[in-house]
């Protein structure tokens, strides 16, 4: 198997993991971002700090927390295994969970800032015109905040694509099953496969550059709007 062929399998797996992680972050990040932007309750900033922790904690620490939570003997993982026969450790689904946790703050922060940037008078105008709260959100708030949210999602996708530490601890490095791009680069370097490592690094770098350029363009567009 040549270097290009060796790069294709982890690339496809990484895109699948990053895609699913981004979808999870879309739901959780937008919901939590709206809650933190508009909610007024005790401990709001503490909740924001806790949800932002994955940005500053070492990925191996996050991986350990996930093992404690969803491992076969973990708080939630034990119940899943005993009641439903589901094991998340050393699966691509476990890699998705690890990537989504690590990248969630990027969507959360972007969504909160986008929602806080929406003029409340425009939302109140919609209410005066008889729109329900759901209609105000989907017809007024979301159209005004979508650029910032999408920029956060692109950053989340790029972060998920390059996730290494937590993914390695939770999903391991099983070729064709859990070996993502970043893990494949590590394995290639360790085994002296410089050709494979070079291709993997190039593919990862180009993909992340494109995503960052798109995110930057969306953020600039949101700022001048």
C-alpha positions in Angstrom: 0.0 0.0 0.0 1.5 3.3 -1.1 1.5 6.6 0.9 -1.6 8.0 -0.8 -3.6 4.8 -0.2 -2.4 4.8 3.4 -3.7 8.3 3.9 -7.2 7.7 2.4 -8.6 5.5 5.1 -7.7 7.7 8.1 -8.8 10.8 6.1 -12.2 9.3 5.5 -12.6 8.2 9.1 -11.4 11.7 10.3 -14.0 13.4 8.1 -16.7 11.2 9.4 -15.7 11.8 13.0 -15.3 15.5 12.5 -18.7 15.7 10.7 -20.6 13.9 13.4 -18.8 15.9 16.2 -19.7 19.2 14.4 -23.4 18.2 14.2 -23.4 17.4 17.9 -21.7 20.7 18.6 -24.2 22.5 16.5 -27.1 21.3 18.6 -25.4 21.7 22.0 -23.3 24.8 21.2 -26.2 26.8 19.7 -28.6 25.8 22.5 -26.1 26.6 25.3 -24.9 29.7 23.5 -28.5 31.1 23.4 -29.0 30.1 27.1 -25.8 32.0 28.2 -26.5 35.0 25.9 -30.1 35.5 27.0 -30.6 33.7 30.2 -30.2 35.5 33.6 -29.7 33.0 36.4 -27.3 32.4 39.3 -24.1 30.7 38.2 -24.4 31.6 34.6 -20.7 32.6 34.3 -19.6 29.6 36.3 -21.5 27.4 33.8 -19.8 29.2 31.0 -16.4 28.6 32.6 -17.0 24.9 33.1 -18.2 24.5 29.4 -15.1 26.4 28.3 -12.7 24.1 30.2 -11.9 21.9 27.2 -10.2 24.8 25.6 -7.6 25.0 28.3 -7.4 21.5 29.9 -4.8 19.1 28.4 -6.5 16.7 26.0 -5.2 13.8 28.0 -7.1 15.1 31.1 -10.3 15.3 29.0 -9.6 11.8 27.8 -9.3 10.6 31.4 -12.6 12.3 32.3 -14.3 10.6 29.4 -12.9 7.2 30.4 -14.3 7.7 33.8 -17.7 8.7 32.3 -18.2 6.4 29.3 -15.7 3.6 30.0 -16.9 0.1 30.5 -16.7 0.7 34.3 -17.6 4.4 34.1 -20.6 6.1 35.5 -22.5 6.2 32.3 -20.6 3.6 30.3 -21.3 0.8 32.8 -25.0 1.4 32.5 -24.8 1.5 28.7 -22.9 -1.8 28.6 -25.0 -3.6 31.2 -28.4 -2.4 30.0 -28.0 -2.0 26.3 -24.8 -3.9 25.5 -23.2 -0.7 24.1 -19.5 -0.1 24.5 -18.1 3.3 23.4 -14.4 2.8 24.2 -12.2 1.8 21.2 -15.0 2.7 18.7 -15.4 5.5 16.2 -18.4 6.7 18.1 -16.1 7.2 21.1 -13.8 9.2 18.9 -16.8 11.4 17.9 -17.6 12.0 21.6 -14.0 12.9 22.4 -13.9 15.3 19.4 -17.2 16.9 20.2 -16.2 17.6 23.8 -12.9 19.1 22.8 -14.4 21.4 20.1 -17.7 22.4 21.8 -16.3 25.6 23.3 -15.5 26.9 19.8 -19.2 26.7 18.8 -20.4 27.8 22.2 -18.3 31.0 22.3 -19.1 31.9 18.7 -22.8 31.3 19.2 -23.0 33.3 22.4 -21.2 36.2 20.8 -23.4 36.1 17.8 -26.6 36.0 19.8 -25.4 38.9 22.0 -24.7 40.9 18.9 -28.3 40.7 17.7 -30.2 44.0 18.4 -33.0 43.2 21.0 -35.1 45.9 19.4 -35.4 43.9 16.2 -36.6 40.9 18.2 -39.1 43.0 20.1 -40.4 44.4 16.9 -41.1 40.8 15.8 -43.0 40.2 19.0 -45.0 43.3 18.6 -46.0 42.1 15.1 -47.4 38.9 16.7 -44.6 36.5 16.2 -44.2 33.6 18.7 -40.9 33.2 20.5 -40.0 30.3 18.2 -40.8 32.4 15.1 -38.8 35.3 16.5 -35.8 33.0 16.9 -36.0 31.4 13.5 -37.1 34.5 11.5 -35.2 37.2 13.3 -32.4 36.0 15.7 -31.0 33.1 13.8 -30.7 34.9 10.4 -28.8 37.7 12.1 -26.5 35.4 14.0 -25.8 32.7 11.4 -22.5 34.0 10.2 -20.9 33.9 13.7 -22.4 30.4 14.4 -21.2 29.0 11.1 -17.7 30.4 11.7 -17.7 28.6 15.0 -18.8 25.4 13.4 -16.0 25.6 10.8 -13.5 26.0 13.6 -15.1 23.1 15.5 -14.8 21.0 12.4 -11.1 21.9 12.0 -10.4 21.2 15.7 -12.2 17.9 15.5 -10.3 16.9 12.4 -7.0 17.5 14.2 -7.9 16.1 17.7 -5.3 13.7 19.0 -4.9 13.3 22.8 -8.5 12.6 24.0 -9.2 10.6 20.9 -6.2 8.4 21.4 -7.2 7.7 25.0 -10.8 7.0 24.3 -10.8 5.4 20.8 -7.2 4.1 20.6 -5.5 3.5 17.3 -7.1 0.6 15.4 -6.3 0.9 11.7 -9.5 1.3 9.6 -11.7 1.6 12.7 -10.5 4.3 15.1 -7.2 5.5 13.6 -7.9 9.1 12.6 -5.5 11.4 10.7 -3.7 12.8 13.7 -3.3 9.4 15.3 -2.1 8.0 11.9 0.6 10.7 11.7 1.8 9.7 15.1 1.9 6.0 14.2 3.6 6.7 10.9 6.4 8.8 12.5 6.9 6.2 15.3 7.2 3.4 12.7 9.6 5.4 10.4 7.1 5.7 7.5 8.1 9.2 6.5 6.3 9.1 3.1 3.0 8.3 4.7 3.6 10.9 7.5 4.3 13.6 4.9 1.1 12.9 2.9 -1.0 12.8 6.1 0.5 16.0 7.4 0.0 17.7 4.0 -3.6 16.6 3.8 -4.4 17.7 7.3 -2.7 21.1 6.9 -4.4 21.9 3.6 -7.8 21.0 5.0 -7.4 23.1 8.1 -6.1 26.1 6.1 -9.1 26.0 3.9 -11.5 25.8 6.9 -9.7 28.6 8.7 -9.8 30.9 5.7 -13.6 30.3 5.4 -14.1 30.9 9.1 -12.1 34.2 8.9 -14.1 35.4 5.9 -17.4 34.7 7.7 -16.2 36.4 10.9 -15.2 39.5 8.9 -18.5 39.5 7.1 -20.3 39.3 10.5 -18.3 42.2 11.9 -19.1 44.6 9.1 -22.8 43.6 8.9 
